Amino acid sequence: MLRVHFSGPDLARVRIAARPDVLWETVLSFHRLRDRRPGPAFGKWRTEARSRLNGETRLLAPLVPTRGYFPDFLTPAEGLLGIDEGLEAVRATPPARLHAELSRLPATRPLPSWLRALSEGDNAALGRLTGTLQSYYENAVAPYWPRLQARIEADRAARGRALLDGGADHLLATLPPTMRWRPPVLEVDYPADRDLFLNGRGLLLLPSFFCRRTPVTFYDPDLTPVLVYPVEHPAPRLVTPAAPVHASLGKLVGRTRSAILHGVGGGCTTSELARRVDVSLASASQHATVLRDAGLLLTLRHGNAVLHTLTPLGAALLRGGPEVDVRGVDTRGLEIRGLELKENEELGAREAEMRGMGAREVSVREVDA
């Protein structure tokens, strides 16, 4: 078990990573690639990724064992900025740190010659490592990044809502079951028994798609404290489209708008919503506008982006229960009726446009004949 010890200043410095970390996902996906039982969330991904890889697995295997320790320098903080920035930070790792961290790898078998050279700070070996990581990322992670990002954004929305509702204490108390908040200690399921004292540095919570079963943190307690934890995987596989929406709601407002309502979750921007529902940015914006006009969404501007959240009426619609206004009148039917009328108007316009296109196509074909 890992015990993370908080002080008052640490609670004030708890934060949620703003985006997925490219290098954490890359390294953890390499673990999933070699799982004996990958589970339904990773089975298809593993098959597809293996078909694209060419030698990267053989090179990385001694550096990232199937279980236990792997070097901290593989996952620098710059991984949150993107693959180029992350790999540049790996290239800048001081030779002394390379030697210290590589020496902790299990001595079950001798290290290959290129890793021995890497432990001595050899620039060519360091270039080989970053090139291998780049190639692995491009073949095994990058093609799935939109799905991965959507799942992590959904988790971030839920954690952000918990933080807004009850502060850091509520956020820590509502983390996944592998973590249990017993103030002032966060108990974490972990393969080794250790204590991590934050000492006023706070904690960065990093949701991860490829993290599985138990959370992960740095071996070195002096590094900026990070706790990587697995997101939920309700979809059966990584490449599956957005989760199916409630059939009755889909019949009422249309499948796409039903998916939009489900996709908003605890709140998201238009770009996040488009990724979650797998539609274009313009389509997500258009459907959100219709749902906002019907009173189901609330949209607030936040800097250069807009944040969509469910209204009480929208949340009640997803739950299937009526929304009652302060005078005790059921307002849901009025709002949805307006939405149905708008949907029918748009459908009629599209049908008229298609009829016109069909007539023009017939004329062209007759001329061509």
Solvent accessible surface area in square Angstrom, and as a share of the most:
residue,aa,sasa,rsa
1,M,80,0.36
2,L,0,0.00
3,R,60,0.22
4,V,0,0.00
5,H,45,0.20
6,F,13,0.06
7,S,48,0.31
8,G,52,0.50
9,P,70,0.44
10,D,0,0.00
11,L,54,0.27
12,A,90,0.70
13,R,120,0.44
14,V,14,0.08
15,R,93,0.34
16,I,27,0.14
17,A,1,0.01
18,A,61,0.47
19,R,114,0.42
20,P,4,0.02
21,D,5,0.03
22,V,9,0.05
23,L,0,0.00
24,W,7,0.03
25,E,2,0.01
26,T,1,0.01
27,V,3,0.02
28,L,6,0.03
29,S,0,0.00
30,F,2,0.01
31,H,18,0.08
32,R,17,0.06
33,L,3,0.01
34,R,48,0.17
35,D,19,0.10
36,R,224,0.82
37,R,192,0.70
38,P,20,0.13
39,G,25,0.24
40,P,110,0.69
41,A,10,0.08
42,F,4,0.02
43,G,25,0.24
44,K,83,0.35
45,W,0,0.00
46,R,39,0.14
47,T,96,0.56
48,E,45,0.20
49,A,0,0.00
50,R,128,0.47
51,S,93,0.60
52,R,95,0.35
53,L,25,0.12
54,N,135,0.69
55,G,35,0.33
56,E,13,0.06
57,T,46,0.27
58,R,168,0.61
59,L,24,0.12
60,L,3,0.01
61,A,36,0.28
62,P,45,0.28
63,L,0,0.00
64,V,3,0.02
65,P,23,0.14
66,T,86,0.50
67,R,207,0.75
68,G,58,0.56
69,Y,42,0.16
70,F,23,0.09
71,P,0,0.00
72,D,7,0.03
73,F,2,0.01
74,L,0,0.00
75,T,1,0.00
76,P,21,0.14
77,A,79,0.61
78,E,69,0.31
79,G,0,0.00
80,L,33,0.16
81,L,112,0.56
82,G,18,0.17
83,I,24,0.12
84,D,96,0.50
85,E,77,0.35
86,G,0,0.00
87,L,1,0.01
88,E,100,0.45
89,A,23,0.18
90,V,0,0.00
91,R,103,0.38
92,A,74,0.57
93,T,10,0.06
94,P,75,0.47
95,P,80,0.50
96,A,79,0.61
97,R,75,0.27
98,L,2,0.01
99,H,105,0.47
100,A,41,0.32
101,E,6,0.03
102,L,3,0.01
103,S,78,0.50
104,R,95,0.35
105,L,14,0.07
106,P,66,0.42
107,A,103,0.80
108,T,118,0.69
109,R,189,0.69
110,P,119,0.75
111,L,42,0.21
112,P,45,0.28
113,S,77,0.50
114,W,21,0.07
115,L,0,0.00
116,R,120,0.44
117,A,30,0.24
118,L,0,0.00
119,S,17,0.11
120,E,140,0.63
121,G,18,0.18
122,D,58,0.30
123,N,125,0.64
124,A,81,0.63
125,A,6,0.04
126,L,13,0.06
127,G,37,0.35
128,R,110,0.40
129,L,0,0.00
130,T,2,0.01
131,G,41,0.40
132,T,10,0.06
133,L,4,0.02
134,Q,49,0.22
135,S,35,0.23
136,Y,1,0.00
137,Y,27,0.10
138,E,88,0.40
139,N,39,0.20
140,A,0,0.00
141,V,0,0.00
142,A,36,0.28
143,P,69,0.43
144,Y,9,0.03
145,W,43,0.15
146,P,71,0.45
147,R,63,0.23
148,L,0,0.00
149,Q,34,0.15
150,A,12,0.09
151,R,63,0.23
152,I,1,0.00
153,E,11,0.05
154,A,41,0.32
155,D,14,0.07
156,R,63,0.23
157,A,16,0.13
158,A,52,0.40
159,R,26,0.10
160,G,23,0.22
161,R,96,0.35
162,A,11,0.08
163,L,62,0.31
164,L,149,0.74
165,D,102,0.53
166,G,40,0.38
167,G,30,0.29
168,A,17,0.14
169,D,72,0.37
170,H,72,0.32
171,L,0,0.00
172,L,1,0.00
173,A,61,0.48
174,T,55,0.32
175,L,13,0.07
176,P,18,0.12
177,P,121,0.76
178,T,30,0.17
179,M,7,0.03
180,R,66,0.24
181,W,32,0.11
182,R,134,0.49
183,P,89,0.56
184,P,80,0.50
185,V,27,0.15
186,L,0,0.00
187,E,34,0.15
188,V,0,0.00
189,D,49,0.25
190,Y,40,0.15
191,P,111,0.70
192,A,53,0.41
193,D,105,0.54
194,R,49,0.18
195,D,57,0.29
196,L,8,0.04
197,F,111,0.46
198,L,0,0.00
199,N,121,0.62
200,G,21,0.20
201,R,80,0.29
202,G,0,0.00
203,L,1,0.00
204,L,24,0.12
205,L,0,0.00
206,L,3,0.02
207,P,1,0.00
208,S,1,0.00
209,F,7,0.03
210,F,0,0.00
211,C,2,0.01
212,R,63,0.23
213,R,146,0.53
214,T,47,0.27
215,P,2,0.01
216,V,30,0.17
217,T,11,0.06
218,F,21,0.09
219,Y,108,0.41
220,D,40,0.21
221,P,67,0.42
222,D,122,0.63
223,L,45,0.22
224,T,79,0.46
225,P,4,0.02
226,V,12,0.07
227,L,2,0.01
228,V,0,0.00
229,Y,0,0.00
230,P,19,0.12
231,V,7,0.04
232,E,130,0.58
233,H,54,0.24
234,P,96,0.60
235,A,15,0.12
236,P,80,0.51
237,R,90,0.33
238,L,7,0.04
239,V,39,0.23
240,T,27,0.16
241,P,81,0.51
242,A,41,0.32
243,A,59,0.46
244,P,118,0.74
245,V,20,0.12
246,H,109,0.49
247,A,66,0.51
248,S,70,0.45
249,L,10,0.05
250,G,7,0.07
251,K,178,0.75
252,L,61,0.31
253,V,1,0.00
254,G,22,0.21
255,R,159,0.58
256,T,49,0.29
257,R,7,0.03
258,S,0,0.00
259,A,16,0.13
260,I,0,0.00
261,L,0,0.00
262,H,79,0.35
263,G,14,0.14
264,V,0,0.00
265,G,39,0.38
266,G,26,0.25
267,G,8,0.08
268,C,1,0.01
269,T,33,0.19
270,T,18,0.11
271,S,47,0.31
272,E,29,0.13
273,L,0,0.00
274,A,8,0.07
275,R,77,0.28
276,R,27,0.10
277,V,13,0.08
278,D,82,0.43
279,V,44,0.25
280,S,68,0.44
281,L,101,0.50
282,A,78,0.61
283,S,29,0.18
284,A,0,0.00
285,S,51,0.33
286,Q,103,0.46
287,H,32,0.14
288,A,1,0.01
289,T,50,0.29
290,V,6,0.03
291,L,0,0.00
292,R,89,0.32
293,D,91,0.47
294,A,9,0.07
295,G,26,0.25
296,L,0,0.00
297,L,4,0.02
298,L,90,0.45
299,T,31,0.18
300,L,100,0.50
301,R,173,0.63
302,H,141,0.63
303,G,64,0.61
304,N,158,0.81
305,A,40,0.31
306,V,33,0.19
307,L,65,0.32
308,H,5,0.02
309,T,22,0.13
310,L,41,0.20
311,T,25,0.14
312,P,96,0.60
313,L,15,0.07
314,G,0,0.00
315,A,28,0.21
316,A,1,0.00
317,L,16,0.08
318,L,52,0.26
319,R,177,0.65
320,G,56,0.54
321,G,23,0.22
322,P,81,0.51
323,E,38,0.17
324,V,80,0.46
325,D,37,0.19
326,V,154,0.88
327,R,191,0.70
328,G,57,0.55
329,V,78,0.45
330,D,74,0.39
331,T,29,0.17
332,R,62,0.23
333,G,47,0.46
334,L,133,0.66
335,E,61,0.28
336,I,10,0.05
337,R,129,0.47
338,G,37,0.36
339,L,1,0.01
340,E,51,0.23
341,L,82,0.41
342,K,72,0.30
343,E,39,0.17
344,N,84,0.43
345,E,122,0.55
346,E,38,0.17
347,L,81,0.41
348,G,34,0.32
349,A,63,0.49
350,R,121,0.44
351,E,83,0.37
352,A,51,0.40
353,E,106,0.48
354,M,121,0.54
355,R,161,0.59
356,G,27,0.26
357,M,91,0.41
358,G,30,0.29
359,A,62,0.48
360,R,149,0.54
361,E,78,0.35
362,V,82,0.47
363,S,59,0.38
364,V,87,0.50
365,R,155,0.57
366,E,121,0.54
367,V,127,0.73
368,D,112,0.58
369,A,121,0.94
